Amino acid sequence: MTQDSQAARGPLMERRSIDFIPEEERHGKLYSQFTLWMGANLQITAIITGALAVVLGGDVFWSLIGLFVGQLFGGAVMALHAAQGPKLGLPQMISSRVQFGVYGAAIPIVLVCLMYLGFTATGTVLSGQALGQLFGVSDTAGILIFAAVIVAATLFGYRMIHIIGRIATVLGIIAFFYLFSRVIALGDVGQLLQIRHFTWSSFLLAVSLAASWQIAYGPYVADYSRYLPSRTSSFKTFLAVGLGSVLGAQIAMVLGVLAAAMAAGQFAGREVAYIVGLGGTGTMAALLYFTIAFGKVTISTLNSYGSFMCIATIASGFRGHVEISRRQRVLLVLVIVAAATAVALIGQHSFLNAFKSFILFLLAFFVPWSAVNLVDYYFVSRGQYHVEALSDPDGRYGRWNWPGILVYLFGVLVQMPFISTKLYTGPMVERLGGVDISWIIGLVVPSILYYLFARREAPPQHRGAARAPISTPTP
């Protein structure tokens, strides 16, 4: 029996949490990365994200192009994070201790937890609507049913998440193929594409929607590739994850753009019902409601699992070890899902506008983190991290890595004049004709600054010598 098959026959419920995955427990194939991220993106929230480009003033033609450009930029960033998983064998955010320190890494991780809470809550609202229609109960009851499913899936962990992802991919492909055929039958897509009114603000809004969608996966994408054998090609991991995520998201967002353009103002406030209405009534509608709910299981489980990993990372940093008991795991998952469910119940009637503002504002906090993490991994440390030191506040990474922390905070602040959301609009936005370019600045400026500071400040033993029970990345 091969090492891969031995690992694959292990218990369905994951035993490890944020600790290093030894080589004898590594398993999986690259196709599972493609199916996981394809399935995670073929879902209703991605449809609504694409629809926002039209609901908020864009035309179909330039919205589609802007969304695709954003997918490519954001997808490249998230896939570069994914490629770290097999080489490090660690959750994504625990490796941030290299850039921020064992204690300092808690700063971006707390913000990541808030992101997962928001995405889980918004996904729960949509799934609750679908389950409510499917079972003939209220949206509130649907939300509670969905929350119970997420608790169970999250507790099982890594292998269960990949199994769900494969099923969601198959269901999603069938459902989207059918919905596209209905859109073509019900509307004049050619005429919609001929209406072209280019404005920079609408175009860059579409780019930002797609880019933020992809970049938001960055803080946990390596969590789902860390069990792959360390010999796995970084480039192939990049392609498998990136293609799955970009293709899935773009397919869903294209459907959203076309549906919103055909809706003539009837989309906002009844998103799930409108999408299902495109497919018909009766049995077909029930199947679509089920597919929508199941599609959300994948991404909501990713978000809840990511929240658990982040909270465990914060706690372990201050406790000085990485062991998380099964009882602690259950308690943390219950608290996380309960909090997300509470937010969903409170905000279920004001979803669309709040969601748009939420995902755009997230860029200000996660683009600089991505910049710092990727520059350190690929250009400074070159993938050579010392596993034991990641849990030692007195080790080579220290408690607080102030160059990394200060660059990150500056990366957040430098974007503020250029942000345009309902939560906050910076003073430079009006001068730029309403165009939000904050995420571009938040990617470029911290990347340059961190590279300069890290190369200047890091001691030789941190950045060059043989040091980790982790192999050097292969191209």
ROPA-784893 format. One record per residue: residue in three letters; x, y, z of N, C-alpha, C, O in turn. Coordinates in steps of 0.02 Angstrom, whole numbers, plus 50000, padded with zeros to 5 digits. Atoms other than C-alpha are relative to their C-alpha. Layout:
REM ROPA-784893
AlaXYZXYZXYZXYZ
...
END
This chain:
REM ROPA-784893
Met500424994050000500005000050000500445006250000500915006650039
Thr499604994050005500705017049953499875004650059499365004050094
Gln500084994949947500955031450075499375004049989499025005750037
Asp500604996050015499575040949985499374996350019498914999250049
Ser500615003849985498315026850002499924998850074499364998650100
Gln500045000849927498765023950184499705006250032499275005750076
Ala500264993849972498435042250222499275000849983498875003150024
Ala500694999050022496835042150121499514995650038498924997250044
Arg500435004549962496175027350224499955001850073499654998250112
Gly500014997849932496405036950385499295002150020498835001949980
Pro500664998149976494955042950492499725006049962500095010549943
Leu500324994550036493695054250408500035006550040500105011950011
Met499954994049959493725066250555500745001850010501144997750033
Glu499314997749996495315076450552500265000050072499915002250117
Arg499705000249933496495073850700500435006150014500495008250071
Arg499554994349991497665088550671499615006549992499065006749966
Ser500304993550009497295106950677500515004849970500595005049909
Ile499534995150027498635120450662500724997550002501185001349986
Asp499325002649995500145109150689500254997849931499864996949884
Phe499665002050062501385103950554499764993149979499694988650020
Ile500225006550027500815089650441500634996049978500954997949929
Pro499415003850019502205076450436499904996449933499344995349911
Glu500025002850068502645068350270499594993649996499254992549946
Glu500365006450003501905051350315499245000950002498884996249987
Glu500724998750000500185059450335499775004149940499185005749934
Arg500194996150059500225068950171499634995549950499794989649944
His500395003750049498975063550039499635004949955499645011049966
Gly500414995850044497875069949899500325001149933500925000249924
Lys499784998550068498015074649716499815007149982499385010250014
Leu500134993150020498025091249627499295001049975499015006549981
Tyr500684999050025496335088049547499525001850056499025005250045
Ser500444998349944495565089149721500035007450017499555010250043
Gln499954992849990496215106949733499575003749949499245008649965
Phe500414996950052495395111349568499254999350016498885004250012
Thr500715001049986493725103549616499775003850062499215006450063
Leu500204996449939493725111249790499865007349984499355010050006
Trp500084992950012493955128949725499515001549944499215006949942
Met500544999350049492835126349575499334999850036498905004150025
Gly500635000749963491445120349690499875005750047499305007850057
Ala500084994549953491775134149815499765006449967499475010849999
Asn500184993950036491465147249681499374999449957499075004549939
Leu500625000950037490005139649586499415000350049499104995250064
Gln500514999449947488765146549711499685006949997499905011449961
Ile500454994350005487455159749741500335006650018500185011849988
Thr499694993649981488555172749828500435002749945500475008849935
Ala499614997750057489715173349678499545002949946499725007849913
Ile500494997350049488185175849566499815007150020499795011649977
Ile500214993449976487645190649673500575005049995500455010849981
Thr499434995550007489395197949675500075002549928500195008449917
Gly499994997850069489395198149486499435004649983499515009549947
Ala500594995950013487645205349483500095007150025499825011849996
Leu499894993349973488235220049589500315004849949500175010849951
Ala499694995850050489265226349443499485003549957499585009249935
Val500544997150040487635229349347499515003850044499295009350027
Val500474996749954486505233549495500255006950019499855011550029
Leu499714993749979487705247549540500225004449942500625009049951
Gly499924995250054487755255449368500394998049938500415001849890
Gly499615002050058488845245549248499584996949945499024994749957
Asp500355003650053488345238749078500284992949997500774991350029
Val499835007050002488465220349035500704998849971501104995250000
Phe499375001350036489935220948913500615001750043501044997450054
Trp499404998049963491175230849018500014997150070500554996450099
Ser500015003549935490605222649180500324993249994500714991150037
Leu499705006650010491065205649110500755000449992501124996350021
Ile499284999350009492765211649055500345002050066500864999250084
Gly499724997849937493095220649219500034994350051500534993650086
Leu500005005749954492605205249320500544995049983500874992350027
Phe499495004850021493755194249217500715002550017501134998750040
Val499354997149982495225206049241500124999450075500674997550097
Gly499935000749928494905206249427500124992850022500514991650068
Gln499885007149984494815187149431500734998249989501024994750031
Leu499315001850015496525185849350500485002950052500924999350076
Phe499564997049950497365198149469499914996750068500394994550099
Gly500135002849934496515191849626500154992650003500404990150053
Gly499865007150002496635173649573500734998450003500934993450034
Ala499285001149997498505175049548500265000850071500684997050094
Val499794998849931498715182149723499804994150044500214991650082
Met500225005549956497675168549807500354993449982500494989450027
Ala499675006250020498495154549706500734999950022501004994650035
Leu499324999749973500225160549758500014998150073500494995050097
His500055002349931499665158249937499894992550003500194989150045
Ala500155007250000498995140849896500634995849989500704990550018
Ala499385003750015500695135449828500454999250061500904995050060
Gln499605000749940501425137850002499804993850040500224991050076
Gly500265005449959500345123950076500424993650000500634991450053
Pro499625006350001501265108250016500715000850026500984996250057
Lys499304999049980502985115750051500075001150075500544998850106
Leu499964998449929502605122050227499644994850043499854993550099
Gly500385004749959501325109250285499665003250058499535000050109
Leu500284996049945500565122850392499405004049976499345005449917
Pro500534995450018498975133350397500285006749977500835008749998
Gln499754993850029499145149750303500195005150053500735008050050
Met499894994449955499005161750448500544998850052500835003650077
Ile499465001349952500235152950564500675001949971501145003750007
Ser499374998050032501595156450437500095007650001500645010049989
Ser499934992849994501215174950460500435002050060500645007850065
Arg499564998549944502215173750621500715001749977501075005250012
Val499344998250027503765174750513500035007549985500535010749999
Gln500004993050020503255191950450499815004850057500025010550058
Phe500274995549949502385198850606500224998250071500105002250117
Gly499825002349933503105189050754499474995350027498904995350004
Val500465005049971502305175350860499395003450030498835000950023
Tyr500564996349972501225188050952499705004849948499095005549943
Gly500224994950048501135201150814499544997449946499145001149918
Ala500435002950052500305189050692499275000450019498834999749976
Ala500704999549979498725190850797499655006149970499045006049963
Ile500314993850027498445208250721499624998649936499025000049933
Pro500395001450061497995202650544499524994250010499004993949977
Ile500445005849991497245186250608499335001950029498824999150009
Val500644997749973495925195250710499555002849945498955001549944
Leu500384997250056495405204650553499754994449953499204994849926
Val500205005650041495365188250457499394996550031498924994649995
Cys500585003049966494175181050587499375003949987498845001049975
Leu500594995850015493005195750560499774998949928499174998949914
Met500185001250069493075192550373499614993549994499094993249961
Tyr500345006450003492595174250395499315000450031498834997550005
Leu500654999249968491205179150512499515003349952498935001249947
Gly500434996650047490505191150383499804995749941499214995749922
Phe500165004250058490625179050237499554994250020499094992449983
Thr500435005449977489875164850338499295002550011498804999149993
Ala500674997249986488435176050393499635001549936499044999749930
Thr500354998450062488045182350218499824993849961499294993449930
Gly500165006350033488145164850147499424996450034499024993250001
Thr500545003149963486995158750284499335003249984498824999749982
Val500624996650020485695171850237499734997049936499144995349931
Leu500225002650066485635165750057499794992750005499304990649974
Ser500175007049992485645147450107499344999250038498944994850024
Gly500635000249963484265150750232499405001449955498884998249963
Gln500544998650048483205158250093499854993949957499274992249945
Ala500095005850043483505142949984499684994250039499224991150013
Leu500295005549961483125130350122499295001650022498874997250026
Gly500684998049982481605140350175499524998549943498974995949955
Gln500425001450058480905138949999499944992549988499414990049971
Leu499995007350013481415120549984499544996250048499184991750027
Phe500385003749950480595114850147499355003550019498975000950061
Gly500624996549984479185127550152499985002950070499465003050102
Val499964997049933479795135850312500255007249992500395009449936
Ser499774993150002480325153450356500755000349986501114995449995
Asp499294999050012482015160550307500404999050065500954996350064
Thr499665000849936482465160850492500114992650016500654990650037
Ala499925007249989482145142150508500514997149953500904992749972
Gly499515002350048483145139250350500715001750022501174997750013
Ile499344997949976484615148950424500234995350056500814993350057
Leu499825004449944484585138050581500164992949976500614989750002
Ile499855006650029484515121950478500695000049969501094995449978
Phe499354999550034485995127650375500575000350051501094997250040
Ala499484999449949486985132250531500184993150030500764991750043
Ala499875006749973486785114450598500424995849952500874992149973
Val499615003750050487465107250435500735002350000501184998249995
Ile499324997250001488975118850440500394997650061500994996150055
Val499665002449940489395113750619500264992949988500844991450003
Ala499805006950012489425095350569500574999449950501064995849962
Ala499485000350052490465097950411500665002850026501195000050011
Thr499384996849975491725109350499500354995550051500964995250052
Leu499705004449950491995097050642500394994349968500904992249994
Phe499655005450034492495083350520500665002549970501164999049972
Gly499374996950021493785094950440500214998649929499804998149884
Tyr499664999650065494985093250294499714995249948499504997549895
Arg500225004950051494445077150206499275001049982499095000649924
Met500704998850013492595080650225499905006149956499475006149911
Ile500054993950040492835098050152500154998549927499815001049882
His499835001750069493665090749997499464995649968499324996349909
Ile500545004250027492295077549977499405004349981499125003549927
Ile500564995450014490955091049988500155004149938499715005449897
Gly499814996150057491935101349862499914996349934499694999349884
Arg500095003950061491915087349733499264999449981499085000349923
Ile500725000550014490045084749750499725006749977499325007049930
Ala500254993350018489725103549743500215001949929499835005349895
Thr499784998450067490745104849583499554996749948499344999949900
Val500435003550047489715091649494499305003149998499035004549944
Leu500674997049997488055098849555500005007049970499545009049934
Gly499954993250024488635116449515500045000449924499715004549893
Ile499935000050073489145112549336499334998449967499145001749919
Ile500655001850029487465104149301499515005950007499165007749960
Ala500484994749988486465118249381500165006249958499705009349931
Phe499834994050038487435132249296499904999049925499705003649890
Phe500125001450071487345123849126499255001049985499075003949934
Tyr500724999250009485455123049146499785007350005499395009649963
Leu500204993049991485295140949210500235004349941499865008849921
Phe499784996250059486335147749066499554998749940499405003249902
Ser500455001650056485225138648943499345003750008499045005849958
Arg500624996349987483715146849025500095007549987499655010849960
Val499864992950012484515164149021500005001549926499725006549904
Ile499974999050072484865162248836499304999549969499145003149922
Ala500675001050027483085156248805499535005850019499105007749979
Leu500464994849975482245170048908500205007149981499775011549978
Gly499774993250014483305185048863500405000649936500594995549907
Asp499614998750060484205193048717500705002050022500855007950031
Val499324998749976486025191348771500385004449951500765008749972
Gly499654996050050486665198548608499845007350006500285011650000
Gln500204993049992485675214448633500315003150063500525008850062
Leu499704997549938486295216148812500745001649990501005006550017
Leu499294998950011488095214748752500145006049955500685008849957
Gln499904994350045487845228448623499935006750035500145011950008
Ile500074993749962487425241448757500645001350037500794997850086
Arg499344998849972489125248848799500095007350018500115011749975
His499894993249975489385264148907500584999750050500484999150111
Phe499415000949957491155263448973500115006150046500115011850023
Thr499774995049952491585273149131500524996650045500454990850062
Trp499475002949959493145270649235499734997850068499944992650094
Ser500255001849933492175270349398499634993349998499744989150042
Ser500365006350005491005256349342500464994249983500394988750010
Phe499535005350020492405246549259500434997850059500504991850072
Leu499575001749943493555247449411499604997250058499874993450099
Leu500425003249949492095243249525499964992549985500024988450030
Ala500035007150019491905226849428500664996550013500684990950040
Val499335002949986493785223749437500084998850075500324993550096
Ser499915000549927493775227049625499554994650030499764991150076
Leu500445005249975492275215749655500314993149991500324989150038
Ala499705006650013493135200949573500664999150036500794993850063
Ala499345000549966494865204749643499914998850074500264994650103
Ser500115000949928494205206349821499724993150015499884990150066
Trp500285006749991493225190249800500574994950003500564990550047
Gln499455004850002494825180849756500505001250056500724996450089
Ile499504998549949496015189749875499764998050070500164996150112
Ala500275001849935494855186250021500124992750017500104990850076
Tyr499825007049987495295167650001500724999350025500904994350055
Gly499295000549986497145171550028500174997850071500614993650079
Pro499815001949932497185170150219499874992850019500104990650071
Tyr500095007049981496585152050216500094995049944499994989149954
Val499985004750057496885144650044500524994550011500404988949989
Ala499495005149988498475135550099499784994850051500074989450055
Asp500265004949952497485127150239499764993749964499774988249993
Tyr500305005550037496725116050104500484996949949500284992549911
Ser499495003350041498335111850012500574997450043501054994550017
Arg499435001649957499435108650164500104992550010500634990450033
Tyr499925007349993499115089750164500304996949937500484991049937
Leu499695002750060499795087649987500734998350014501055001750054
Pro499295001749990501505078949980500455005949985500325009849938
Ser499564994250008502935091449995500335000249932500565005449909
Arg499695000250067503605085649826499545002949946499765003849889
Thr500484997350048502055092849741500265006549970500495010950006
Ser499754994050034502535105849612499625006250021499005006450021
Ser500314993749982502215123649670499625003049941499075005749949
Phe500324997250059501795128849492499354996449984498864999649967
Lys500615003850014500535114749469499475001450054498875001550038
Thr500484998149948499745118949637499695006849985499095007749991
Phe500224993350020499635137049581499474999549945498955002849949
Leu500475000650056498765131849420499354996650021498814998850002
Ala500605003849980497565119249499499535004450041498935004650028
Val500424995749957496955131349632499765006149962499165007749964
Gly500184993850035496995146949523499484998849946499005002749941
Leu500495001350054496075139249375499324998150029498815000450004
Gly500645001949970494755131249486499635006050027499025006750016
Ser500324994249969494415147449578499785005249949499235007849952
Val500164995050051494475159149428499444997749955498985001549941
Leu500535002550044493415148149315499334999750036498825001950010
Gly500625000549963492125144649449499695006850014499095007850004
Ala500264993449983491975162749503499765003849937499245007149939
Gln500204996450060491915169649326499364997349971498935001149948
Ile500635002950024490565157449272499415002650041498905004650013
Ala500554997849956489505162049423499865007449991499285009549989
Met500104992850005489795180749403499705002049932499325006849927
Val500314998750066489365180349217499254998950004498865002949979
Leu500715001349991487705172449262499675005750040499125007850023
Gly500274994649961487455185949393499915006449961499405009849968
Val500054994050042487805199949270499404999649953499015004349947
Leu500555000850047486585193049142499335000050035498855003050011
Ala500645000249964485235189449271499805006950024499215008850019
Ala500164993349976485355206849346499795004649944499335008749952
Ala500174995850058485295214949174499304998449975498955002949950
Met500665002150023483725205049131499455001650051498865001750034
Ala500494999549946482885208249299499615006550000499075006850028
Ala500344993550003482435226449265499805002550069499235004650081
Gly500124997449932482595231249448499684995250048499544997150105
Gln500335004949956481805215449519500484995450036500274990850070
Phe499505004749972483435207349576500135001350074500114996750114
Ala499814998349931483885216749736499444998350049498865000050038
Gly500485001749949483025209749890499694993149992499424990450040
Arg500285006750011482475193349811500474996149954500264993149905
Glu499485002850043484105186749740499914992649986499924990449929
Val500065007250008483875168249771499374998249961499404994149915
Ala500635001650034482045167849716500045001849926499784998249884
Tyr499964998050071482465177149555500424995149960500234993149905
Ile499575004750035483895165549508499644993449989499664990649934
Val500365006350007482845150049541499425000849951499264996249914
Gly500554998750046481395158049447500204999549928499784998049885
Leu499765000850069482465158149291499964992749978499884991249919
Gly499985007150017482505139149300499324996749998499274991149972
Gly500665003050003480655136149321499694999250068499895002450117
Thr500375001149938479475129849455499964992650015500244988449979
Gly500125007049983478975113849541500644996350018501064998750056
Thr499435004449984480255099749545500665003449982501155002950019
Met499384996850021481555109649448500205005550049500795006250066
Ala499844994849951481435124149569500274997050065500744999550094
Ala499775003449939481625112249717500724997649993501124998350039
Leu499325002350012483185104849639500505005850001501055005250027
Leu499564994250001483925122049611500095002850071500655004950089
Tyr499934997849931483565127249790500484995550039500894997950078
Phe499545004749967484445111549850500725001249977501185001250018
Thr499334998850027485935114949736500305006450029500895006650045
Ile499764993749971486065132849799500234999050072500765001350092
Ala499835001249930486045127149980500634995750006501064997150047
Phe499425004449996487305113249949500635003649977501165002750006
Gly499424996150022488445124949853500275004550055500875005450060
Lys499784995849944488485136350004500314996150057500684998950097
Val499695004149948488955121850117500765000149992501125000650041
Thr499285000250012490675121150035500345006350025500795005950067
Ile499654993849983491155139350054499885001950073500335004650105
Ser500134998349930490315141650223500404995550047500624997750100
Thr499575004449961491245126450289500725002449997501085002350048
Leu499334997150006492865133950222500075005950047500585006550082
Asn499964994149958492485150050313499994998250075500385001150114
Ser500035002049929492025141650478500634996350020500904997550075
Tyr499385003549986493525130050469500585005050004501015004450048
Gly499484994949998494625145050430499975004150063500495005950091
Ser500074996449937493925154350580500294996050057500644998750100
Phe499735004349948494325139550691500765000049999501095000750051
Met499275000250006496105138750624500315006650023500845006650056
Cys499734993449980496355157450651499975001050075500465003350106
Ile500064999249928495705157650829500494995450036500804997450085
Ala499525004649971496755142350869500715002649992501135001850037
Thr499344997150011498275151150794500145005650049500695006050077
Ile499914994549952498005166550902500134997250070500594999350104
Ala499925002849933497795156051060500664996550009500994997350061
Ser499375003749994499295145051024500605004650003501115003050034
Gly499444995350000500405160150994500165002550071500745003250089
Phe499904997549932500145166451171500104994450050500374995650105
Arg499905005649954500125149151250500674996549989500924993250034
Gly499345002850013501745143751166500004992949974500534989949969
His500035006650031501135127151092499394999749955498955003949959
Val500505000150054500015121550950499474994650009499034993949966
Glu500495005449991499015106951023499315002850015499235007050060
Ile500694998249988497135109151013499604993650011499584989349967
Ser500375006149985496065095851097499354999749960499125004749934
Arg500635000850036494505088651016499445003950033499015006750000
Arg500524996349964493435096351152500055007549986499555010849975
Gln499914992950017494195113551120499785001449929499495006749915
Arg500214999150069493905111150935499255000649994498995005049960
Val500734999950002492065107250959499735006650027499295009749998
Leu500244993949968491835122151075500125006149954499675010349947
Leu499844994350044492705134350956499545000149939499305005449920
Val500435000350059491705128350805499295002250017498975005949979
Leu500684998149979490065130150900499945007550011499455010549990
Val500014992749987490495147850955500035003849934499675008749925
Ile499914996550064491045152950779499354999849959499125005049935
Val500615000650040489495146250691499425003650033499015006650000
Ala500534996549964488355153150827500055007649988499545010949977
Ala499914992850012489105170550805499805001949929499465006949919
Ala500194998650070488925169850615499254999549990498965003549953
Thr500725000850006487145163650631499635005950030499135008250003
Ala500324994249969486705177850749500035006149954499545009849948
Val499934994550048487395190550624499524999149942499215003949919
Ala500455001450056486405182050485499285001650018498925004549978
Leu500694998849979484785182850583499855007450007499315009849990
Ile500094992849990485035201150626499985003749934499595008349924
Gly499924996150062485535206750451499684997049939499844999249883
Gln500265003650059484505195350339499575004349955499485002649896
His500454995950041483355209350277500355006049967500035009949932
Ser499634994450031484735221650225500654997449972501195000149986
Phe499415003750020485925210050138500425003249945501025004049953
Leu499634998550061486405216549967500485005950008501075005249994
Asn499574994149993487075234050004500544999050053501115001150044
Ala499515001349947487915228550165500554995449974501144996449991
Phe499515004750026488775214350073500495003449953501095002249956
Lys499574996450047489445225649936500515004250037501115004150022
Ser499554995849961490185237850062500504995850038501094997650044
Phe499585004449960490885223650166500584997349959501164997849979
Ile499465003350038491855214650028500485005149970501075003649962
Leu499544994950027492555230749954500445002850055501045003950044
Phe499604997349945493115237450122500534995150024501054997150050
Leu499515005149980494005220950157500665000749964501184999149992
Leu499384999250039495265224850021500525004050037501125002650033
Ala499524995649965496055238250129500404996250052500954998350069
Phe499675003749947496525225250260500364993849976500834991550009
Phe499715006350021496965209950159500485000549941500904996149932
Val499504999050052497905216650009500695001150031501174998050010
Pro499344999149969499335223150121500264993650033500864992150030
Trp499785006449970499375206650216500264995349946500794992349954
Ser499775004350055499495196950052500675002349973501114998349959
Ala499374997350027500875208549991500584998150045501094995750021
Val499465001549953501925206150149500154992650001500744990649998
Asn499915007249996501655187350157500344997249937500804993249942
Leu499735002750062502025183949974500715002449986501124998549963
Val499324997550010503565195149964500484996350045501034994550024
Asp499565003549954504295186850118500124992849977500694990549976
Tyr499935007050018503955169150059500404999049936500834994649933
Tyr499705001350065504505170849879500655003849988501065001649947
Phe499424995950016505845184349884500495001150058501075002850047
Val499574998849943506535185750061500214993550033500804991750031
Ser499845006549967506435169150155500064994449949500374989349963
Arg500005005150053506205159349993499754993250025500034987950009
Gly500345006149978505085146850078500344996250056500104990950075
Gln499645003549947506325142050215499795002750068500085007550093
Tyr500254998149934505365143350379500184994650051500174988750036
His499835004649947505865135450544499374998550041499105002950074
Val500655001849971504355125950610499985001150075499525004150102
Glu500004999449928504855125150793499995007350022499675009050072
Ala499964992949981505225143850798499335003549993499225008750023
Leu500654996850009503455147750742499574999850063499085003550069
Ser500375000449937502835142850916500415002550059500215001750117
Asp499544997949946504275150451015500065007650000500405010449957
Pro499954992749998504065168851064500715002650010500865008349993
Asp499314998149989505905169051113500464997649944501074998349948
Gly499615002650056506455161250948500195005349949500165011349963
Arg499724995550050507125168750789499485004849971499665010149946
Tyr500514995550026505445176350738499755005150052499425010050035
Gly500154995249948505205184950906499265000650016498844997449984
Arg500704998749982503615191050989499675004849951499115003549927
Trp500274994850044503345206450880500535001749947501085003949964
Asn499554998050055504155209150710499785006849976499345007349933
Trp500254993250012503975227950702500065002349928499615005849904
Pro499994998050072504575230550522499394997449962499085001049924
Gly500575002950034503225218650461499345003150022498915004649981
Ile500614997149973501885225750575499915007149975499365009049954
Leu500054993050021502275243850531499875000649925499485004949904
Val500134999950072502335240350344499274998249986498945001349945
Tyr500695002050009500655231450357499535005850018499075007449980
Leu500434994549979499855245750455500045005949951499535009049936
Phe499924994650049500575258550333499634998149935499345002449903
Gly500355002350060499895247950190499255001050005498925002449955
Val500724998749989498155249450266499865007449995499395009549961
Leu500134992849996498285268050301500095003549933499725008249917
Val499864996650063499005272850131499424999249950499375003149903
Gln500575001050044497425266050048499415004650017498985005849974
Met500604996649976496215276450150499775005949956499165006749946
Pro500244994550042496195291950038499674997849935499325001749903
Phe500225002350065495745281049888499424995050004499204992449952
Ile500545004949991494385269649961499335003249986499205008950006
Ser500684997550013492605271649899499504994450016499374990149974
Thr500525004649980491295261749995499485003950040499605009750059
Lys500504996849958489715265750091500235000550072499995004850109
Leu499734999649932490675262350250500465006050008500485009150060
Tyr499524994549997491995275350207500205001949929500294997549887
Thr499764997550065492495286150059500565005150012500475009950049
Gly499424995749990494215294250050499965006449961499575007049914
Pro500024993350032494575312249997500245000049928500085004649891
Met499745000050068495465307249836499524996949949499634997549889
Val500455003650045494015297349764499655004849952499605003449892
Glu500354995250043493085312549699500465002849947500255003849890
Arg499524997350049494645319449615500164995049945500354997049890
Leu499885005250050494845302849525499374997949964499354992749931
Gly500625001450035493075303349459499614994350030499244990949994
Gly500365005449968492405291049586500334993249995500044988250016
Val499655006350011493685277649542500364998050064500725002050094
Asp499665002749941494305266649686500624996149977500564990849947
Ile499385003450018496135262149659500394997950062500994996650059
Ser499665001349936496525258349842500354993350000500904992750026
Trp499715006649996496855239849817500654999549959501104995549976
Ile499375000050039498185243249684500565003050041501125000350043
Ile499514996849957499095255049802500184995450059500764994850078
Gly499905004449944498875242649945500404993849983500674990650028
Leu499605005750022499715229049843500725002149985501194998650004
Val499344997950023501185238849770500425003050056501005000950065
Val499604996449950501735250149914500274995450054500874995550067
Pro499725004549949501865236950053500494994949973500974993050007
Ser499535004850029502715224749934500705002949996501194999650016
Ile499354996850006504125236949899500315001450068500895000050080
Leu499754998249934504285243050078500234993950040500764994050071
Tyr499815005949961504295225850156500644996849973501074994850012
Tyr499395002950029505605219450035500625003950022501125000950042
Leu499434995949981506745234050074500164999350074500754998650093
Phe499895000649928506505232950263500254993050019500724992350059
Ala499835006849981506615213950273500714998249980501074995050018
Arg499325001550023508215212750171500515003750041501085001550050
Arg499534995949961509005226350276500044997850073500584997950103
Glu500035001249928508435220950450500124992750020500374991550075
Ala499985007049979508405201850447500714997650011501144998949969
Pro499345002949989509915192950524500144994349952499674991249928
Pro499835005150049510845180650412499704993250016499494989649970
Gln500265006649984510255165350510499264999449985498994993949980
His500725000150014508455170450475499884999149925499384996049906
Arg500154999550071508615172650288500454995949954500434996949894
Gly499605003550049509875160450220500234993150019500294988949975
Ala499705006349981510545145950321499514994349998498904995349996
Ala500445005849996509875128350321499674999950068500015000550119
Arg500324999049935508565128350454499354996450011499174995850070
Ala500675002449981506875120150439499904992749980500224990349933
Pro500215006550024506125102950430499485000949944498984997449940
Ile500444998450057505315110250273500455000649939500985003849941
Ser499585000050060505975107750098499985006749964499515010649972
Thr499984994050040506475121649981499494999649944499414994349914
Pro500515000250053505095126449857500304998049933500855000249915
Thr499805001550068505225118949685499595004149952499005005349966
Pro500374995750046504735129649536499454996249963499094999249922
END
